[in-house]
Amino acid sequence: MNLDDLWAGGPFSSPTYNGANWNASYAPTVHEKLKALRNTIFANGTAPDLNGITTDAGDYGTFSSAGNLVIARGGGIDYSNYTRWLDMDQGIIRSTWKETKNDVRREYICSYPERLCSHMTSSTTPFPQVSYSIETIQGHSNLQLGCQDNSTLVLRGNAGSNGAGMLYEIVGRVQVSKTTGASTTCSAGVITVSNATDIWFTWTGGTEYNIDAGTADQHYSFKGPDPHSSILKRLSSASSLSYSSFVQRHVKDYTTGTSQNFQLDIGQKPDWSRSTDQLIEDYKEQQLSGQRGDTGRTLLEWLFFNFGRHLMFGSARGNLPANLQGVWSQGSWAP
């Protein structure tokens, strides 16, 4: 569960952080050093170093994860025919499988129009019990995980171990089909759903980050208001939609953004009888043996090209541009 503007370090953790800028009193000295450096480059084509021009980044920090969604069911479930795939035409991750008396389907969507992510599980017969919670991130502080009501859980914390890091909040809500006997309860930060055939879990989050507060006048604080009210408003708005309307709005936005009158054709021949890991192994064998011919080579290259476009589109439209990892991190400190 990642928020594109959640950062551990920087001004939220260090009161002396100044955006890696020189103090104003040192500006004339830096100006003279810059002139000398420029003259050296003009004379020699290069300069040995940038000493005196750059400054220590200080407590710069790192992109950080907010938590991990945990979905649990009772053990001892026999399943078969498990399939999982990313639909890059619609921007939806899907999985299907069979259980003893069940056909199960899941869909994962992160919607830009709604600014939230969704996890939908559907079954031909009611699930006896499914639970939803959030695993907190080791290294964060002031962590509070609890229930707002019987279908809504809330996680709040600070990104950093000293209790002074950036404030963030995640709110998740469950909606269930009107199956006879279906119910939801929440206790100690765990939502439990009983006897439902369709379970729709949506979550969204925010931080106190404010890009407009990153100025000298505001002491490079980057600090804005508590995100709680805006998060609840966003979640309530999405909860008023039907799941089909939610999907339609996402697909329309995704296809409009990714098509843009562009298609790549490198002679790929679709062969969906083989999984991606099989295509990768075949590709490696061809590279090592120097074999000629296609045998899925162009298909894999075409898939990875479009996968890159999917990742860029999915990570570059938030509050900030995509960093080198997109908007994905597994812990409190990204590599």
N, C-alpha and C positions, 0 to 999 in steps of 0.2 A: 504494500500500500504506500505509494510514493506521491509526494506533493512537489511540484516542480520548483517551488521557492523555499523548501525547508532546508535550512543550512545550519550546520553545527560550527560554531566559531564566529569570527568577525565581531561586529560591534555588540552583538547580544551577549557575548561571553567575555569581552574585554573592554573595560571603560576607557582604555587609552587608544583603542583602534581609531584610525583616522583615514581609512580608505587607502592606505599605503602612499599617502601624499607627504611631501616635505612640509615642515612648518613654514609659515609665511616669512619668518625672520631669516630663513636660509635661502629664500628665493633668489636674491641677487647673486649669491655664491653659485647656485645651480646654473643660473643664466650664463655666468662667465665660463663655467666648466663646459656648458653646452656649446658655446662659441668656439672654445679651444678644440673640442672634439670634432666639431664640424670642419674646422680648418685642417685638422689632421686627416680627416677622411678625404677632403678635396685634394690634399697634397699627396697622399699615399694610397688612396683608394680603399683604405680600411683603417680601423682603429684597434689597438690591442685589447681594450676592455671599455666598460661603461662605468668605471669607478667614479663615484661622486655624482652620477646622474640618477641612477636608480636608487630606490630605498627598500629596506626590508619590508616584506609584505605584512609582517607582524602576525597576529592571530587570525590568519586568513580563513582557516577552517575548511570545510568540505561539505558537499552535498550529502544528505542523510535520508535514510528511510524513516517512515512514520510508524510502521508496524506490519504485521503479517496477518492476513485473514485466515482463520482456522475454521474449517467446516468438518464436523465429526458425525459419524453414525455408529451404531452398535457394531461390534466385531462379528466375525463368522459369516460374512455375506459372500455367497458364491456368485461369481460374475463371469461372463464370457463375451467374446466379440467386441472388446473394447477398442474404440477408434477415437482419435483426437486429431483435429486439424484446425489450421488457421484459414479462414475464408478471406482472402485478400481482395475479393471483389466487393465485400460488404464490411470488412473490418470487424469480424466477429470470430472468436475462438469457440469451436463447438466440440463436443464429445458425446458419444453414444455408447451404450453397452446394454447387455441383457443380464437380468437376475432371474431367480427361479420362476417367479410369476410376474416379472416386471420388465418393461422396456423403458430405459431411462435416457433422458437427453438433457445436456447442460449447454448453456450459452453464456459466454463472458463478453461484456461490451463496456468500453469506456467511451462515453458520449461527450463530444465537445459542446453541442447545443445545451445540454443539461448540466455540464460541468460535474459529472459524477460517473461512477463505475457501477456495473450491474452484474449480478450472478443469478441466472435463472435455472432452476432444476425442475424438470417435469417427469412424471411417472404415470404409467397406466393404472397403477393401484396406489393407494395412500402409503406414504412412508410412515412407519410407526413413530420414528423420532429422528430429528436432525437438529444439531446445535450449531450456532454461529458465535464466534468470539474473535477477539483481536489479540495476537501475541505481541507483547510490547518489545521494544528494542533495547537490548542491553547497552548501557552507556548513556541513556537518556535519564532525566531526573524529574522529580515532582509528578510521577506518573499516577494518573487517576483513571481507572476503568470501572464504569458502572452503568446503570440502567436509567434511562429517562422515563420509560414506560415499559409495558410488557412486550413491545415489539421494536424498541429502539435502544441501542447501546452507544455510549459516548466514551472516547478516550481523549484525555488531555495530558500534555506534558511539555517539557522543555528539552530542546535538542542540545544536549550536553550534560556532562556529569556534575557540574558545579551548581546546578539549580538556577543559573542565570542565562541559559541559552534561549534561543528563539521559541516563543510559545506556539504550539500547534494543537489542532483538535481534529479528530476523526469522528464522524457520526454515521452509524449504520442502522438501517431499518429493514424489517422483514414484512412482506405482504404475502398472504397465502390465498389459495383458491377457496371458494366457498364450499368445500367438501364437508359433508355432515360429520361433525365431531372434530373438525380441524381447530387447533388452538395454538396460541403462542404465549410463552411466559419468559420473563427475564429476571435473572438473579445473579449478583456478583459479576456482572459484565458478560454473561452468557445468555443468549436467546435460545430457547428450546422450542422447536416446532413439532407438533404431534398431529398425526393422521391427516396430512395434506398431500395432495397430488402435485400441486404447482406451488413452488416456493420462490419468491422473488426477493433477493437481498440487494439493496442498493446502498452505496456508501459514498460520501464526499467529505472533503476536509479543507482546511485552510490554515494560514499562519498569520502572525502579526506583521509580516514583511510589508514594507511600503517603499517602492522604488523612488517615490518623490521625496522621501526623507533622507536620501543619500547625498546631502549637500553639506558644505561647510557651515552654513547658517544653522543647520539642524545637527551639527556635530557628527555627521555621517552615521546617524543612528539607524536609519532604514526602518524605524519602528512605527507601526501603524496601530489601528484599533484591535481589540480582541475580536477574533473571527467568529465567535459563537453565533451571534444573531444572523449573520449573512449565510452561514452554513445551514442553519435550520430553515431559513427561508428557501434556499436552493433545494433542500431535500423535500420540503413540503410541496413545492411546486412540481417536482418530478413525481411525487407520490400520487398526485392527482391524475396522472396520465395512466392509461391502460398500457399493458406491456407491449401490445402490438403497435400502439401509437409511438411509444418510446423507441422501438426498433425502427419504425419507418422514419422517424426524425433523424436518427443516427445514420441510417443507410443513405438517406438523401444527402446529408451533410458530407459523409465520407466519400461517396461516389462523385459528388460535385468537385470535391477537392483533389481527388486522386486521378481522375480521368484527364481533365484539362487538355483534351484533344491530343493526348500522347499515348502511343502504344509502341512497345518494343517487339520486333520480330527478328530473331537470329536463327530462324529455321528450327525452333524447338518443336518437338512432337509430343503432345500430351500422352503420358502413360501413368494413369493413376492407380494401376495395379500394384505398383511398388511404392513403398513408403520413402520419406525423405532420407532416412538413415541408410536405406538400401541404395538410393541414388548416390549418396555421398561415398559409400564404400566402393561402388563401381567406378566413380570418378577417380578416387585415389588409386585404384588398381590400374586404371588406364594411364594415369600420370606416371606411375612407377614403371610400368612395363613398356611405355612408349607406344601403346596400341593406337591405331588409327580408327576412325569411325566415330559414330555418335554414341549409341547405346546409353542415352540419357544425359550425355554431357551438356549439350546446349539447353536441355530442359532444366537441369540444375542451375546453370548460370543464369537463365531467365528467371527462375524462382528466386534466387538470391538477390538479383537486381531489384525485383519488385518487392521483396521483403525489406530491402534497404529503404525503398520509397515509403513503404508502410510505416517503418519505424520513425523515419524523419517526419512524416505527416502527423504521426501520433504524439510526437514529443516537442514539436516546434510551435505550437499554437497556444501555449499557456501564458502565465504571467511573465515568463522569461524565455529567451531563446534556449534551444536544446544545448546542454553541455556535452562533453565528450562521451558521456554514457547515456545520452538521451535523458530520460527522467526515471532511470531505474537504478536502485541501489539496494543491496541486501542487508545493510547494517547501518550503524551510526557513523561510520567513517568509510567513505568510498575510496577505493584505490586510485 
